Structure formats: structure tokens, C-alpha cells
Amino acid sequence: MTHVGRPKDKSGHIHASPETDVESVVAYLERKLHIKLHVPQLTCTEGVGIVDIDTSINRALRELKAHKVGGIYLPNTRWFAGEEAGGATAKRLACQLAGIADVYVNDAFGSWQSHVSTSEVVRYMPSYAGHLLQSELTGLAALLDAPKRPFVAVVAGSKLDTKIGTLVRIHNAVDHLILGGMVYNAYLCAKHGISMQGVTQEDVEAARALVALDEACPKVVELSHVVHSDRPGGERVEGCFRTVRAYEVSGDGWIVDIAPESFESESVHAVLSSAQTIFVNAVMGFMPSFFEGTLALDSAVGRNKAARKLYGGGDTIQEFKSVAPHLYLKAVSDANERYQFFTGGGAVLKAIELGSPFQLGPVRALCDNGGEARCRSYSEECCR
């Protein structure tokens, strides 16, 4: 089972649609694994979602045991009314899930939210961490416990107000911090008293805390040049965008990328080339049109052969593959390149904010409810 997208709106209504079904996932797995998967057709009421796993699942279970199908893939877990509901509704779904399986294995590091399918179900059945989750927990624990220094973090994102707590924690943990995307735009506005399109007052106010923190203990490495566009949304129209110095931005345009020359400056080069640990959770520009800043970042990180390089997040890794496929292939095939890839950027940032990957809700649930014998398989520390 898995979740797809965000079918629940702000009013709490669940809207099932082809855009959030699991059919494309199932089709991919069937091609890769050469098996037939069955997706139960459970009643999904518009606005309410799937209330129950009804008795029709029993026929599918019999076919599975008779080897008529290779597996059962449940509908999008976020279509279930109990997935994020809490209380009796959540308990009902958890018990139903536990009733149709023998064991529970969580191998989704990126699913860090404490929902029924990630946290509650472990209370009712033998539960374990999968190999991928074990690997990513081990790597992240090493990153947080004793990173080799200098330790550099590169973080970008679309909104600062939801990341400020994490950024403060990262600022306290690292030796140098490089920002990108709207996060960097908000930081520039707060520090230099400028305005930019797309940067809200809430983000600027949130950035003031980071500016004050950095003034007391300088760690933010400013990227000197950005790409300024007259067009919104990252549209690449020749003649409508130009490279400018970061603090000279006017308020009537959009910052769409970090200019590549920012990574050629002596200060940025010195920070990245001397680092022993580099954590990247960043896409520097509006993709796919403005990719040069991301390519310059990935290339600069790649030139450091001694550092341990950790990339977190699906978007970050996907753009690494897209803009620098030669670097990515070398990274995954050559152990000497010292790369590690995390499948969930949000999970990494949340673990940094909490101070430990073992405090992530689903992992904590495995520790609390799985018992020592079940936890021992992935981490002795997890059982403490």
C-alpha cells in the first residue's frame, strides 16, 4: 500500500480521482516484477472516501493464497476515511488492515507523517522495518550524531514559514549553510530590506529570525548572483531574464534561479571544496527551464572527492538525474564518490528538526510497539 498526492482538501473532504489512484504505480510494478497485481475495488464515497475494507477482500486473499495473483495493492491510503482521522475511525481502519495481513513492513522512509498506515497499524500486528528504511535510518543517524567537519548544508524550498524551525536547527548543527529557491529569496529580502515578487510578508518575517541568528553566528554563505525575470512561473523567454547581483533585485520581477557564477566565487568554492560532509536538499531554480543553478551546485559538490555527500528528497534526486546524468551515474556506481541518497527530503528535514531519525512518528511507533526482538533487526539504538 502507498499514498499518492493530497486528495483531501482544506475542508477535510476526500476527492478520489485518476490523478491520485495507484494504477500507474501498479502498472509499473507489474512490468518490473513480471507479476499480476490485484487492486480491490472498494466503495469510495465522494467527499468521505473509503469507509471500510469490505468482505470482497476475502476473495482476493483466496486468489493470492492460490497463486492466481502475485499480490494485492490497496487503493491510495489517503482515500481511506480513517487514514488521517484519528480516534475510533483511525482504530477501525488499523484493525481492518491488520486483519488482512500476517506482518507489517514499513519500507517508506519518506512517509514520515504519523498516519494509520504508517503508525497506528503497528499496534495490532507484528511489524518491522524494511531494508531501505534500515539503510536510510543508519545513514541519517550517522549524519546527525557525528558528521565529519566542516559540515555544509544546502537547503531550498518554496516557503520559509513552514521550514524556519528546521532551518534554525540546521543552522545550529552545521558549519556553513547555503540557501536557494524561495527560502533564499525571503532571506535576501529580510537581510537587505528589498522586495521580490512571490515573497510573502510572512516569509520575510520568518526570515528575520534566521538573519538575526546568522548575525550572531555567521554561517550563511551568500550566493552573489541570481537570475531575475520579468515573467512569472519560471517561463524562459529570451530577453526577459538577466543575471543581477543578489542585493540589487528590484521589486517588480521574479528570481527564477541562482546564477552559475555564484558557485565560482572564492568564498563558495572554499566552503564546498573544504567540506567533509555535504547535505543537499535543494533545487536552485524553476525547473525545467532554469536548471543552470542546480547543475552548477551539483557540479561543485561533485568536485569534492573527499566529502561524504548526502542528497535528500525525491525532487532533489530527480533533478540531479535530469541535469547531471553523468554525475548521477558515477555517484551510484562508484563507491569512492561517497554519495548517499535519501528517498524523502521532508523526512530528513523533520529528523534534523527532531534531532534524531528515531523520533520520526512511524519509526517511533515501531520502537514503542514492536518490542525489542522486532526492533533489533534494524537498530539497537532504536530500541533504547
N, C-alpha and C positions, 0 to 999 in steps of 0.2 A: 504494500500500500504506500501511497505517497500523497502529498498535497501539490496542487497546481494553481498558481495565481492567487487572486484575492476575490473570490466570488461573493464574499459578504460585504455589503455596503455599510456606510457610516450609521445607518439606522438599524443595523443588525439583521437585515434581510439577506437571505442567501439566494443568489441567482445562478442557477446551473445553466451552462451554455457550452457549445462546442469548443469555445476558446479555453475553457477550464476543465475539459474532460481528460481522461487518461488514455484515450485511444491512440494518440500519436506515440506515447511512451510504450504502450503495449505493442504496437506495430514494430517499433524499433527493436524491442527486446525479442520479439518473435523472429525477426530477421537475424539478429546477432546470435541467439541461442538455439535457433532451429527447433523451436518448440511451439506448441499451440497453447495460448493462454485464454482463460475464460474470464470475462468481465460481467459480474452479476448485474442484471437489470432491476435495480431496486427502485421503489417508488420515491420520486423526488418531487415534492410539492413546491411550486414557485413561491419564493419568499421564506419558506420554512426549511426546506432542504429534506434530506433523508432522515426520517424519524427512527426507523428500525431496520435492522438486518433481518428480513423476514425468513420464513421457513423454506423459501425457494433455494436458499443457500445450501440446504442439505443435499439436494440433487447434485449440485456442483461438487460438493465434497465427496459424494459417492463416485462421481466420474473421475475425480482426482485420484482417489484411492485405487480405482480400477485402471489407472494409467490411460484414460481416454483423453485427458488434457494434461498438459505439462505443469500447469499452475493456475491459481486463481488470483486475479488482480482486482482488488476492490476499487469502486469509483473514488474519485477525488475525496480525500478525507475531509476537506473543507466544505464538501457538500453535506456532510452529516450534521444534523442539528446539534448533537451533543459535543462535537469536537472542541469548540471554544466556549461552551455554555456554562460549565461549572455546575455544582450541586447535583441533584438527583438525575438530571438529564445526562450529565457527563458520566456519572457512575453507571447508568444504564448502558450507554454505548461501550464503556470499558468492559463491562461484563459480557456484552454480546460479542465483542472482539475476542475476548479470552475464551469464549465458548466455542469458537470455530477453529481454534488452532491449538497446537501442543506446546510450543515455545514461542517467545517473542525475541527477535533480534533487531536491535537498532543499529543500522549502519549508515545513518544520515547525519553526519557531523553538522551540516548546515542548518538542520531543523532544530534550532536551539530553544524555540518557544515551548513553554510547558502546556501542551495541549493533550487531549485524551490519548491520541495515537502515539505520542512521544513520552508521556509521563504517567498518566493515570492507569493505562492498561497493565503496566508492570506490577501493579499491586495484586493482580489476580492470576498471574501465571509465571512459570519460570522464565527469566528474562536475562538477556546477555548483550554485550557489546560486540558488534561485528568487527572484522579485520580492519576495514577502512577507519572506523571510529577509533579503534585501538591505536592505529598508526598516527592519526591526527591528534589525539589526546596526548600521546607521548611526545610528539614534536612540539606541540604548543606548551606543554608543561616545561620542557627544556627551555623554550624561548622565554617564558615568564619567570622561571626560577633563577637561572644564572646565564643570561646571554653574554656572549663574549663581547667585549667593548673595544672600540666605540660601537654603540648601538644606534642605528639610524632607522627611523620610521618614516614612510611616505604614505600620507593619507589624503584621500579626496572624497568628495561626495556632493550630493545635490542640496542638502540642507544642513546647516550647522546647529540649529537649536536642538535637534534630536541626537547630536553627536558630542555636544560640548562636554558632558561628563566623561565620556570615553577619551576625548582629546586631552582633557586635563590629566587624566590618569596616564595616558601615553607620554605627555609632556614630562611628567614626574619620573617616568621609567627610563626614558631614552636620553642619549647624549645630544642628538640632533633630530629635529622634526622638519620635514618638508611637506608642504600642503599643496593641494591642487583643486581644480574644479570650483564649485560654488563656495566650498569651505574656504578656499584661499581668497576668493573674491570678497567674502564677508570680512575676513581678517584684514585685507588691504583697506577696505572702507573704514573699519574701526580704527586702524592704526594711523592712516594718513588723512582721515577726515574727508574722503571723497565719496561719490555716489556712483552706483552702477545699476544698469537695468537688470532686473531679476533678483537683486539682493534686497530682501525684506528688512524692515526695521528690527524685527525680532531677531533675525540672524546677526545684524550688526550689534545689537545689544548683547547677544550671547558671545560674540567675538570679543567684546571688550574685556571679558574675564580672561580670555586666553592672551590678549595683548598685555594686560596687567601682569599676568603670571610670567610672561616672557620678558617683560621689562625687569622684573625682579631676578630672573634667572634665564638669560638669553639662550635659547635653543632653536628657535625657528630660523631656518635658513631661507632667506627671501630669494625668490626666483625673479630675476631682474626685468625680464621682458615677457609680455603677454601679447596675444593676438586679439585685436579689437575689431569688431564687426558692426556694420550698420544694419545688418539683418538679424532677426531673432531666430532662435531654434537651431542654430548651427548650420544654416544653409550656406553653402560655399559658392559665392558669386564673385567672380574675379572683379577686382577694383573696389569691392565693398568691404575689404578687410585689410588690416595693416598691422605691423608689429610696432608696439609702443613700449616705453618704459612703464613699469607696473604702477608707479605712483602718479603718473601723468594722465591716467584714464579720465575721460570726461563722462558726465552722467547720461549722455544721450546714445549710448551704444552698449553692446554686449561683449563680454570677454568670453571667447569661444575656445581658447587653448592657451597653454603655456608655450611660448616661443622656444624652439630648439636651442637657440643661443644661450638661454638661461642655464642650460646644463653644461655649457662650455666655459662658464665663468670660473675663475680661480677658486672662489670660495665653495661653490657647489662641487667642483671637481675634487677639491681637497677632502670634503666631507665624505663623498661616496667612495673615493679611492682608498681612504684610510679605514673605512668601516670594517668591523669583524662580523657584525650581524646587521642585516638589512631586511626590514619587514615592509612589504609593499601591499597596500590596499587602495589602489588608485588608478583611475583613468583620467588623464590630464586634460582632454578636450572633448568637444561634442563629436561623438563617433557616428558614422564612419568618415564624415567629411574632414574633420580636423584631427588627424592622427599623428601629426609630426611631434607634438609634445610627448605623447605616450611612447612613441618609438625612440625618441631621444632619452627618455627616462630608462626604458628597458635596456637600451644600448649602454648607457652609463653604468647601470647596475651590473650588466654582464661583463664589463671590462674588469671588474674587481674579481679576480680569480680566487682570492683567499677567503672572502666573506661567506658566511652561511646566508643564503638568500631565501626568504620565505614569502611566497605570494599567497594572499588570502582573498577568496571571493570568486564566484563564477564569472562576473563581468570582467574583473581584472585579468583572470587567466585567459578568458576567451579573447580579449583584445590583445593580450600578449601573443597568442597563437596567430591572430589575424595580421597584426602589424609587423611582427618579427618572427615569422615561422622558422627561419634558420636558427635563431637563438633558442626558440622554444624546443625544437627537435634536439638540439645539442643539450639543452638543460635536462630533458627527460631521459636521454640516452647515455649521458656521461656522468658517472658518479662524482668525478672530480670537479664538476661545475657547482656542486653543493647547493642545489635547489631543493626546496620542498614546497609542494602546492597544497593549500587547504581548500576544500570544496565550498566552504562557507565564510565569506568575508564578514558578514554580520555576526557569526558565531565567534570568530576570532576577536572582533572588537568588543563583544559582550564579555568574553572571557578576560580580556585585558581590563575592562571596567570592573569586573568582579574580583580580579586578582588571581584567578585560578580556573582552568578549564573544567575542573571537577565540581565547580559551583554552578555550571550551566544546568538549568532545570531538568532536562531529560537525563543527564549524566548523574546528577544528584539523586534522581528517582531510582536509577539502577543501583546506586550505592546504598540508599536507605532501605530499599525493599527487596533487593536481590539476594542479600546475605553474603557472607564472606566467601563461601565456596564459589558462588557465581561471579563475584567481582574479581576474584584472584586472577582470572584468565586475562584481564586487560590491565590491571594496575594494582599493585599492593597499596600504593598511596591512596587510590580511590576508596579503599575500604577503611581508611583512618577516620 
